[in-house]
Amino acid sequence: MTLSAEQQLHRLWSTEEIRQLPLRYAFAFDRRDREAFLSLWAPVREPAPFPDIDRATVQARIDHFFRHGPSVMFVGNHLIDFQDDDHATGEVYAWPQVQMQGGLVDQIVLYRDRYVRHEGRWLFAARRHLLIYGQRRAEDPFELPPANWPDGQVGRGVVPDRGAG
């Protein structure tokens, strides 16, 4: 199927909007911003079956998502496939580094996503979190003494402290 120039432009813009979703998910997660986190999900009539998560799951278990210490979630490779103008699927890698279980845990995760355009905006319909691995670091960098950057390069910086601006 050949797309017209207008359809190609529409698809390009949709791709960019969808690529922003995992980035916004990561920033909302790291900032523990519940409102921003919930705003990324389309409303649902029926909750998605486990292990998928959707807006109903997030609303019911919001404390679960934000119960750990500081985190940094890096978002990497992202493939997007369109089913039509309002539905798409995707796979995206993430590297969450989260203070939990008494230390810093590095994970590599593959998210399998379903996206939907709702009221003109692309949102998550559902996400499936597939853990590739999780590994505790020998040292927790969030417990390091201050680096005092720019004078020092080694140690804890100011981000992700909530008060950092």
WODA-V12986 format. One record per pair of residues at least 12 apart in sequence whose C-alpha atoms are under 7 Angstrom apart, sorted by the first residue. I is the first residue (numbers start at 0). J is the second residue. If there is no record, write none. Layout:
BEGIN
i,j
I,J
I,J
END
This chain:
BEGIN
i,j
16,121
17,121
20,39
21,74
22,74
24,36
25,72
29,69
29,70
29,71
29,72
30,161
31,65
37,54
39,122
39,123
40,53
40,54
40,122
40,123
40,124
41,54
41,117
41,122
41,123
41,124
42,54
43,55
50,127
51,125
51,126
51,127
52,125
52,126
52,127
53,124
53,125
53,126
67,98
67,99
68,97
68,98
68,99
69,97
69,98
69,159
70,95
70,96
70,97
70,98
71,95
71,96
71,97
72,93
72,94
72,95
72,96
73,93
73,94
73,95
74,92
74,93
74,94
75,91
75,92
75,93
76,91
76,92
77,89
77,90
77,91
77,92
78,90
78,91
85,115
85,116
86,114
86,115
86,116
87,113
87,114
87,115
88,112
88,113
88,114
89,111
89,112
89,113
90,109
90,110
90,111
90,112
91,109
91,110
91,111
92,108
92,109
92,110
93,107
93,108
93,109
94,106
94,107
94,108
95,107
102,135
102,139
103,135
103,136
103,139
104,133
104,134
104,135
104,136
105,133
105,134
105,135
106,132
106,133
106,134
107,130
107,131
107,132
107,133
108,128
108,129
108,130
108,131
109,128
109,129
109,130
109,131
110,126
110,127
110,128
110,129
111,126
111,127
111,128
112,125
112,126
112,127
113,125
113,126
140,155
141,155
143,155
END
